[in-house]
Amino acid sequence: MIHSAQHAASYYAASSAPHPDYSFLQGEHSADVCIVGGGYSGLNTAIELAERGLSVILLEARKLGWGASGRNGGQLIRGVGHGLEQFLPVIGEEGVRSMMLMGLEAVQIVRERVEKHAIACDLTWGYCDLANKPAELLGFAEDAEELRSLGYAHELRLVGKDDIHSVVGADCYVGGLVDMGSGHLHPLNLALGEAAVASRLGVKLFEQSEVTRVDYGPEVQVHTAQGRVRAKTLVLCCNAYLNGLNRELGGKVLPAGSYIIATEPLGEERARALLPQNMAVCDQRVALDYYRLSADHRLLFGGACHYSGRDPKDIAAYMRPKMLKVFPQLADVRIDYQWGGMIGIGANRLPQVGRLASQPNVYYAQAYSGHGLNATHLAARLLGEAISGQASGRFDLFANVPHITFPGGKHLRSPLLALGMLWHRLKELI
């Protein structure tokens, strides 16, 4: 994948709000905390720490929001992790319940941040999980009951095959679960808005400041090509773009490519024929489809997952057949934008939030497995609590979950996972 110093040539970049360029790091600097990575995790950790009175320097190798934070599907969906029951032996029943509640809190953090700071990011409420098979619809009923048992405050509604066209104008689904407490937004404008919040709080933000080396110790020294930061605490928020900066963490997160196309503006009437209630939607397949409407009535259609580290030569040619399989009525529609990016996947699909055993003043957050929009904000809240000394135990719930290192090393782990994903896709056909 080619690494540009500018934002990906996406619909989001083309429609982003005016924003300043931040300078690159030069010379010697010091702070209580140095954060590496200028996506949602880094920016929101900076906000959380600055609000608690700590001095913070944030270093971004390219542009703030350059990675997955600025180019994702924009779907803000409840929950954190996959199959939290697998962690019962480690954190117990009460720990699993706490994680479930934090998965709901994660969306609320975004809601409150957008409202408090008036971030213009087209935040729109309404989401639907789509069922391709009747068994998935039965699973949705169980999901709804579980959410209600947690005191979920938002409308949940099962939609059967007879009514699914009220949600999506496609014939390939047997039903869905509508959730009015989840929704969608413009992800790059959210990241840029949060950068502005961090800056107003006194966080020193540096772009085009790739970290070349970290000297660990009671005081960390973080080096870039033209500068150095000394700090008591280091937070690594690089996710799929860790790029060898820390080998211990790098082996636990697998970069995988995900891709999106944006149609030409369809006009309100035609757009609403596709998604009558302007909800974000996602199906349940391993190689899932996710899509929604933009504020100017484009269809943003995403999906696929590549583990090779190489983008398709023509993303539009790769994604358009997937879109037409769902919406054959769009055969005459032009694709205006095509882009991709790396998400970070962990073996157990639980976000990895913790600190290094060998370096207790080094914290990290990574591996959101495609559900980072809300989970990053929760991770930042937990990091803020832990680093500032607010011992709630919430951080420890995540930190105590072990995460395996992917087998095969840097060059073999992607092909091995690709084979595993192929097996799961074949099982869907049975």
N, C-alpha and C positions, 0 to 999 in steps of 0.2 A: 504494500500500500504506500502510495506517495504521500509524504508528509509536507504539506504546504505551511507557510508561516501565516497564511490568511485562513479565514473560515472556509469550510467546504462550500462549493458553489451550489448551494441548496436554495429551496424556496425560503427557508428561514433567514438565510443571510440576505437574500434579495429584499425581504420584507422586514428586516430588523429595524428597531428604533434607533435614532441617532445616539451615538455613544462615543466617549472619548477613547483615544489610544493612550495606553499607559506606558511609561518609560521602561527601559530595561535596566537591570541591576548593574550599578557601577560602584566600585569602592567597597568600603567596610561598613556594615550595618549590624545592629544588634536588636533583639526583641525577646520578650518572654517566650514566644512561640514562633517557629518558622513552619509554614505549610507549603508543601510541594504539590502543585496541581490546582488549576484554576477552573475546575468544573463545579457542579453542585456541591460535592462533598467538601472541597476546599473552601469555596466561597461561604458556605453556610457554617462550617466550623469556625471560620474567621469571624462571622457575625456573632455566633454564640459566645465565642471567647471575648470579643471586644465588648459585648454587652455585659460581660462579667468582670470587666475592668483590666483584662490582660492586653499587653501590647503584642501586635501580630504583624508579621511580614509574610506575604504570600508570593510565591514564585510560580509563574506559568511559562512553559517552554515555548508556547506559540501565542495564541490569542485567548483571552478569557472566554470560556465556553466553547473552545475549539473542538473538544472531543465529543463523546456521546451526549454530554449535557446540551450541546448546541445543535445537535442534528438528529435526535431521536424521534420517535413517533408522536411525542407530545401527549401520551396517554397517562393520566393521573389516576391510578387504580389502587384500591385498598389492598392491604395485606403486605406481608414481608416473608420471603422464603417460600419453599415448596414442601408440603408434607411435614409440618412441624412436629408431628407425632414421632418422627424418627429420632428426635432429640430427647424423648422422655427419659431414657437411661442416664442422660447427662445432666439435665436441668430439672427433671421432675415435672409432675402435672401442673403445679402452680407456675413453674417457669415457662412451660408451653403456653399456658393461658396468658401470662404476662406478655409474651412475644406476640400473641394474637392481638391483644389490646394495643400494643405498640404499632402493629401494622395498620390499625385504624387511626391512631394518633399521627402517624406519618403524613397522611393526607391532610389532617387538620393543621399540621405545622405549615404546609404549603399554603393552605387557605388563609391562615392568619398572617403569614408573611406578605402575601400578595395584598391583602386588605389593609394591613397596618401601614404599608409603605406605598400603597397605590401603584403597584407595578402593573403596567399595561401589557398584558401577555395573553389577552383573549381567553381568559379562564371561563370555561363553559361547563356546567354540570350536566351529567347524564352519561351513562356507560352501559353496555350490554355484553355479557359473555354469551357467545353464540354456540349452539350445540349442533354438531354435524351428525350425531347419532342419538337415538332415544336414551341410551344409557347415560350419556352426558347430561341430559336434561334431568334425570333422576339425581345425579350428583349435584346439580344446581340446587335442587330442593333441599338437600342435606346442607349445602353451603349456607343457604338462606336461614335455616333453622339455627345453625351454629352462630351466625352473625347476630341473630336476634338474642341468642343466649348470652352474648357478650354485651348486650345493651346497645346495639348499633342504632344510631339515631336517625338514619335516613331511609327513605322508601326503598323497599326491595319488592320486586314483582316478577313472578314467573310468567313467561309468554310462551304459549303453545304454537304449534304449526299453523293453526288457523289465524293467529294474530301476529305472526312474526313479521309480516309485511308492514305492520305499523312501525316497526323499528328499522328494517332494512329491506330495500327493494330488490331482493335476490331470492332465488328458488332452491338454494343448496343447504338450507338450515331447517332443522326440525323444531327449533324453539330457542329460548334464551332466558337469561336472568338479568333483568334491568336493575341497576343500582344507581340511585340518584345522589349518592354520596361520593361517587367517583366521576371523572370527567376528562376534559382535555384542554390543552393550552398551547401557546407558542413557546417552545422550550428555549430557544436562543434568547428571546426577549425576557424570559424569566431569569436566565443566567446573567444577562447584562443588567437587569434591574437589581439583582442581588449584589452584583459587583458595585453598583452605585451605592447601595445601602452600606456595604462593608466600608467603602471609601469614606462615606459620611461619618461612620463610627470611628474613623481614625486608622483603619487597617491600611498598611502600605502595600499596594498592589504593583507587581512588576510583570510585564509581558516580555516575550522574546528572551526569556531568561532561563534557558535549559540548565538543569543541575548536572554538573559533570562529575562531582565527587562529594561524598559525605564523610567527614571525620567524626566518628562516634566517640562518646565519652560523657562525663557529667555535664559538660557543655558541648553541644554539637556545633560543628562548623560545616556550613553548606556552601559549596563552591559553584559558581557559574564561570563563564568564559571571562567576564570582566569584573566580577565582584565576589563578595563573601558575606554570609550572614552567620553571626554567632547567636545561639539561642539555648535556653534551658531545656526546651522541649521541641521535638520535631514531629510533624504529622505528615505521613505519606498518603496522598489522595490521588494517585496516578491511575489506578484501576488497570484497564487494558493497555495503557501506555507507560507502564513502569519501566520498560526498556532496559532491563538489567541493572536498574539503580539499586535494588536490594534483592539478592538471589533467594533469600529465605521466603520472601513474599511472592516473588515472580513465579515460582514453581507451583503456587497454589491458585493462580488465576490464569485462565485460558482465554486469549483474545479470539473473538469470533466476529465475522463480518455480518452486518445486517443492512438491508437496503430499502430505499423508499423512492417512489416516483410521485410527482405532483402533476396533475392534469392542467390544461388550460382552465380559466374560469368558466364554469358551466352555466352560470346564471342561477338565481335562487330557485326557480321552479324545477329545473332539471336536477340540481344538487339535492333538493329535498325529496325528489322521487327516489334517490338512492338511500338517503338516511333521513326519513321524514321528521324525526325528532332531534336531529343534529347531535346524535350521540356518538361517542367513540365506541368501536366494537372490536372484538377479537375472537377468533375461533379457538378450538381446543387441540388442534393437531400439533404434532411435534414440529413440523415446518409450518408454523402458524401464519395466518394472514391477520393483519391488524390494519384498520383504516378509519378515517374520519374526514370531516369537511374542514377546510380552512375558513377564516373569517371572510375571505373574498370568493367563497363558493367553489373552490377547487376540491377534488378528491385527492387526499394524501393516502397512498396505498403502500404498505410496507410488509416485510416478511423475509423469508429465506434465512439461511444461516450458513455461512462458509467458515471453515476452520483452516483454510490454507494460508490465510494472511494476504491473499491476492483478490482484488475485486474482479467481478466479471468485466470483460472488455467493454461491453455495452450494457449498463445496468437497466436502461429502459427496455431493451430487447429481451432481457432476462425476466424483468418484472411484469411487463405488459401482458403476456399470456396468463399470468396468475390473476391479474386484475380482470381480464376479459372472461376468465372462467367463472368469476363471481358476477360480473356485470357485463354480459355480452352486448348490452345496449350502448356501451361506450366504444364500440369499434371505430367510430368516426372521430374520436376525440384525440387531440394533440397532447403529447407529453411535453410539458414546459421545463421540468426540472427532474434530475435524477442524481442521487447521491447515496453514499454508504458511509459506514463507520464501524469502529470496533466496540463491541461490548465485552465485558469481562465476566467469565463464567467460572463458578466454583463447583467442585465435584458434588457437593450436597445441596447446592442452590440456595444456601443461606448466606446473606451478606456477611463478609468477614470484617468484623470490627473488633479491634483489640490493641494490644501492645506487644512489642517484641520481648520474649523471655530474656534474651541476651542483652537487651538495651531497654530498660524499663522507662526511659524518658522518650522512647520512640513509639508513637501511636500510628495506627493505620485504619483505613476503611476502603474496601474494594469488593469486587466480585458480586455485582448486583444481579447478574444473570438475566438481563433484559427488563428488569422491573425497578430501575434506578431512580425514576423521577421522584417517587415518594420516599424510597428507602434511603437515598442519600441524605435527605433532610432529617430523617430519624437518626441516621448514623452521626450526623453533625451534632444533633442535640445530645446524644450519648457521649460523644467526644468532649463536648463542651462541659458537661456535668463532671466527667472523670478528671479532665485536666485541671479544672478549677477547684477540685476537691469536694464536689457535691456527691458524697458517697451514697447513692440511691440503690446500688446493686444492679441497676438496669444494664449498665455497661458490662458488668461481670457476666450477666446471662449470655451475652453474645461472645465475650472474650473466652469463656470457659468451653465453648463448643470447639472440638478439634477439627482441623481442616487438613485433608491429606494433600500431599504434593502429587501432581499429575505424573504418572509414570512415563518413561521414554525420553525425558529431557526435553530441551527446547525444540528439537527438530522432529521428534517422534510423537509427542503428546497430541498434537493436532490431528494427524492421521488416525491415531488410535481412537480419539473421541469421535471422529467422523464415522468410523466403522460402527461405533456404539449407537450413534444417532441413526444410522442407516437401519440397524436392527430394529430400533423402536418404530421407524416409519414402516418397515415391512410388517410389523405386528399390527399396525393400524389397518392393514389391508385384509387381515384374517377375519 
